[in-house]
Amino acid sequence: MNAKVFYTELHQYAASHVKNGKPYIGEYQDEKTGEWLKGDNTRSSFYNHSTFNDLIINDLIGIKPRQDNILEIYPLIPKNRWDWFALDNLTYHDKIVTLIWDKNGKKYNKGKGFMIFVDGKQIYRSSGLKPVKVPIG
């Protein structure tokens, strides 16, 4: 699996979260037709499993939980696909972590590049979005 394949598949999965022209995450979707198999079942209509968030946070953005005090990030965002993102107020090992990717430095006004903040203090910056391991305490 590479970043391009993962991104394409995740984008397709996210695009499938529609029912009757409106945003919808249900339960039991046919993988070939995209039809929601539970229809208007009440349980399915309010089903929003954490799996989608996990795919974004742990895979696309790339947070890799560890037992030690190392923050490991292995992003799967293909080069030149996203100009910016922020993951803010993530609790990790009793610390508050913020990740910012701002290709041009104009979205968040904190400068260009990939930045990691722990408890409000910048601990890492790079010009590109790439794998990193940094101690957090």
Secondary structure, 3 states (H helix, E strand, C coil): CCHHHHHHHHHHHHHCCEECCEECCCCCECCCCCCECCCCCHHHHCCCCCHHHHHHHHHHCCEECCCCCEEEECCCCCCCCCCEEEEEEEEECCEEEEEEEECCCCCCCCCCEEEEEECCEEEEEECCCCCEEEECC
